[in-house]
Structure formats: structure tokens, C-alpha cells
Amino acid sequence: LEPDYAPAVLGKAEVYRLRRDYGGYFGILQGFASSTAVPGPMKSRYLDQLTRTMDARFAQTYQPQLDSLFDTCLDVHPADSSVLVTAGTYYFRSERRDRAKEIFKRNCTLFPESFDATGLYIQSLNFSEDWEGLAEASEEAFSRFPDDPVFLEMVLAAHYNMGDSRAVIADAGRIMSVFPADTATVLSSLSTIGDTYFQLGDMKSAFKHYNKALKLNPDYAPVLNNYAYYLSILGKRLNKAYSMSKKTVE
């Protein structure tokens, strides 16, 4: 009656799957993926559920068929965000991270107003340890979403992983200057600056920023913990170190 009626198509595919006739199963799914009558979000929901529930052996054995399904969906729905996200996630899970980044970047470019699309692309760069790409993309993302500190924090994370301590300090200072009323962000930035100065051997600057953080919030555990530890390994002001460590544990 209706050859592209998705519930019946998927029901038939399920019969093949239960019979372990995977040739027939993927044959039907290929038709499902290539159909212009089936909307992209319906395809992405099914494929996302399929890839979330399948075991590693199935994924490895039938990777060419799975790749074909996702690539067909991308060809039929090149600008559908749900398809792009599902395909990018699939490729990322199956360790084809360059392919995943390419798809997430396309989604981000097509939907520049979408915070989630931008966030997914940034996350893919972060998990891929593409630090230079992360720094560049996060700067660009912040220019589009200037009311949220998260993308500046990702710039900082990129510089940290690149081993650029001076850039980390500058990034943290910039975050505080842009979001001075965001107490949590300021505390985190002061803590980061203190830690970084200590790693550079500048104890005076490190403890100065720790003191600023504790003046803002005397119970801020990350600073209490690190400040106490660094004092203890230096053998200085041990009563103060003990007091801060005790408060951290409590």
C-alpha cells in the first residue's frame, strides 16, 4: 500500500534481524536510509538506537554496512542536524575521529546559532586532543556566544595541554575580566592562576592568587587543598597548611 511506510519497513527489518539474516536486514535498512520519503530525524533516531545497543563484535563485523547506512543518510539529508549529530557520534564511537570532526564541523557551520552544535564540535576537538584546533575553534565560538565562559575555558584548556603556562595565566585573567560577577568562574580562574604560577616556581604570585580566592570564598576546597599541599611540601606555615587541609577534608 505504501512502500516507504517506515513502521512496516523497520518491522520487516526486525524480522530479518531476529532470524539472523543480516544480508536481508541491511538490505532493507539501506532502502530505509536512501528513501526521500522518510524524514531525517526518524532515520537518526533508529540508527542512534541501533548503534547504542549493538555489541562490539556486531559493530566490527558489519562496519562496512553500518558505514554505508550513515553515509547514505548524509547524502540524502546533507543539512539535517539530527542526521549529522548521529553520524558524527557513530564515527566518533568507532574511533574514526577525523571523520567525526568533519561531520560535527559541518553541523556547526550550517547552524552557527546553535550552542549545542558548536559545543559538539568543540568536544570532538577536545576528545581528539587537537589542541591547536581547539584553541582556534573555541575563540571563534566565543565570538558567537560571548555570554558564556565555557568557550574561553576551552581556550585555556587547549593552552594548558599545549604546555603554554603564560597563555594559561593570560586566559584565566581574561576570563575574570569578562565575567567579573560570575563568582564560580572567578574562583576557578584564581585557582588556575595560582596553580600555574606555582608550577613556574613563582611562589609569591601563586599564594597571592590563592589568598584572593579564599578572601572571596574561605571554603573553596580546590584552593584550600592545593595551597595546603604546596605549603607542606615547602615546609612553610605548617599550622596554616594543617588548618586548610583539615577544612578541605571536613
C-alpha positions in Angstrom: 0.0 0.0 0.0 2.8 2.4 0.9 6.3 1.1 0.1 8.1 3.7 2.3 5.8 3.4 5.4 8.6 3.4 8.0 7.0 1.4 10.8 6.4 -1.5 8.4 9.8 -1.2 6.8 11.5 -1.3 10.2 9.2 -4.1 11.4 10.2 -6.2 8.4 13.9 -5.4 9.0 13.5 -6.6 12.6 12.1 -9.9 11.4 15.3 -10.4 9.3 17.4 -9.4 12.3 15.7 -11.9 14.6 16.3 -14.6 12.0 19.9 -13.5 11.9 19.6 -12.9 8.2 21.8 -9.8 8.2 22.0 -9.6 4.4 18.3 -9.1 4.3 18.3 -6.9 7.4 20.9 -4.4 6.0 19.3 -4.6 2.5 16.0 -3.3 4.0 17.8 -0.7 6.1 19.7 0.6 3.0 16.4 1.3 1.4 15.1 3.0 4.5 18.3 5.2 4.6 18.0 6.1 0.9 14.3 6.9 1.0 13.5 10.6 0.5 10.0 10.0 1.9 11.3 9.2 5.4 12.4 12.3 7.4 15.9 12.6 8.6 15.0 12.7 12.3 13.2 9.4 12.1 16.3 7.8 10.5 18.6 9.3 13.0 16.5 8.1 16.0 16.6 4.5 14.6 20.3 4.5 13.8 21.2 6.1 17.1 19.3 3.4 19.0 20.8 0.7 16.8 24.4 1.8 17.4 23.8 2.4 21.1 22.6 -1.2 21.7 24.7 -3.3 19.4 27.7 -5.1 20.8 31.3 -4.5 19.8 31.5 -7.8 17.8 28.5 -6.9 15.7 29.8 -3.4 15.1 33.2 -4.7 13.9 31.7 -7.5 11.7 29.2 -5.2 10.0 31.1 -1.9 10.0 31.0 -1.6 6.2 27.2 -2.0 6.1 26.8 0.5 9.0 29.1 3.0 7.4 27.0 2.7 4.2 23.8 3.4 6.2 25.2 6.6 7.7 26.9 7.8 4.6 23.6 7.3 2.6 21.7 9.3 5.2 24.3 12.0 5.0 23.9 12.1 1.2 20.1 12.2 1.4 20.0 14.7 4.3 23.2 16.8 4.0 21.8 19.7 6.1 19.7 17.8 8.7 21.2 18.4 12.1 19.9 15.3 13.7 21.5 13.1 11.0 24.8 15.0 11.2 24.9 14.6 15.0 24.0 10.9 14.9 26.5 10.2 12.1 29.3 12.2 13.8 28.6 10.3 17.1 28.8 7.0 15.3 32.1 7.7 13.7 33.5 9.1 16.9 32.5 6.0 18.9 34.1 3.8 16.2 37.4 5.6 16.5 37.2 7.5 13.2 37.7 10.8 14.9 38.8 12.8 11.9 35.6 11.8 10.1 33.6 12.7 13.1 35.2 16.1 13.5 34.5 16.8 9.8 30.8 16.0 10.3 30.5 17.9 13.6 32.2 20.9 11.9 29.7 20.8 9.0 26.8 20.8 11.5 28.4 23.7 13.4 28.9 25.7 10.1 25.3 25.0 8.9 23.8 26.0 12.3 26.1 28.8 13.7 23.3 29.9 16.0 23.1 26.5 17.7 25.0 26.4 21.0 24.7 22.6 21.1 26.1 22.2 17.5 29.1 24.3 18.4 29.6 22.5 21.7 29.7 19.1 20.0 32.3 20.3 17.6 34.4 21.7 20.4 34.0 18.5 22.4 35.2 16.4 19.4 38.3 18.6 19.1 38.9 18.2 22.8 38.5 14.4 23.0 40.7 14.1 19.8 43.4 16.1 21.6 43.6 18.5 18.7 44.8 21.4 20.9 45.6 23.9 18.2 42.3 23.3 16.5 40.5 23.5 19.9 42.1 26.9 20.7 41.1 28.3 17.4 37.6 27.0 17.2 36.9 27.9 20.9 38.0 31.5 20.2 35.7 31.7 17.2 32.8 30.1 19.2 33.2 32.7 22.0 32.8 35.4 19.4 29.3 34.0 18.7 28.4 33.1 22.3 30.0 35.9 24.3 27.7 35.5 27.3 29.0 32.1 28.4 32.5 31.5 29.8 32.7 27.9 28.6 34.4 28.5 25.3 37.0 30.8 26.9 37.6 28.0 29.4 38.2 25.6 26.5 40.8 28.1 25.0 42.5 27.9 28.4 42.3 24.1 28.4 43.9 24.0 24.9 46.8 26.2 26.0 47.2 24.1 29.2 47.5 20.9 27.2 49.9 22.6 24.8 52.1 23.4 27.8 51.9 27.2 27.4 51.7 28.3 31.0 51.9 32.0 30.3 49.0 31.7 27.9 47.0 29.8 30.6 47.6 32.7 33.1 46.6 35.2 30.5 43.5 33.2 29.6 42.4 33.0 33.2 42.9 36.7 33.7 40.8 37.4 30.6 38.0 35.2 31.8 37.9 37.1 35.1 37.9 40.4 33.3 35.0 39.4 31.0 32.9 37.7 33.7 33.8 39.6 37.0 30.4 38.9 38.5 30.5 35.1 38.0 31.9 34.0 41.3 32.3 30.4 40.4 34.2 31.3 37.2 36.4 33.9 39.1 37.3 31.4 41.8 38.2 28.7 39.2 40.4 31.2 37.4 42.2 32.4 40.5 42.8 28.8 41.4 44.2 28.0 37.9 46.5 31.1 38.0 47.8 30.1 41.5 48.5 26.5 40.4 50.2 27.7 37.2 52.4 30.2 39.0 53.5 27.5 41.4 54.4 25.2 38.5 56.5 28.1 37.2 58.3 28.4 40.5 56.8 31.8 41.4 55.5 31.0 44.9 54.8 34.6 45.8 52.4 35.1 42.9 50.8 31.6 43.4 50.0 32.3 47.1 48.8 35.8 46.3 46.1 34.4 43.9 45.2 31.7 46.4 44.7 34.3 49.1 42.5 36.3 46.7 40.3 33.2 46.1 40.0 32.4 49.8 39.1 36.0 50.5 36.2 35.6 48.0 35.2 32.2 49.4 37.1 30.9 52.5 35.7 27.4 52.0 36.7 27.0 48.4 38.1 23.4 48.5 40.3 23.3 45.4 42.4 26.2 46.7 42.4 25.1 50.3 43.7 21.7 49.1 46.4 22.9 46.8 47.5 25.8 49.0 47.9 23.4 51.9 49.7 20.8 49.9 52.2 23.3 48.4 52.9 24.9 51.8 53.5 21.4 53.3 56.0 20.3 50.6 57.8 23.6 51.1 57.8 23.1 54.9 56.4 26.6 55.4 53.5 27.9 57.6 52.6 24.3 58.5 49.9 25.3 61.0 48.1 27.2 58.2 48.6 24.2 55.9 47.1 21.9 58.5 44.1 24.2 59.1 43.3 24.4 55.4 43.8 20.7 54.9 41.6 19.9 57.8 38.8 22.1 56.4 39.2 20.6 53.0 38.7 17.0 54.4 35.8 18.1 56.6 
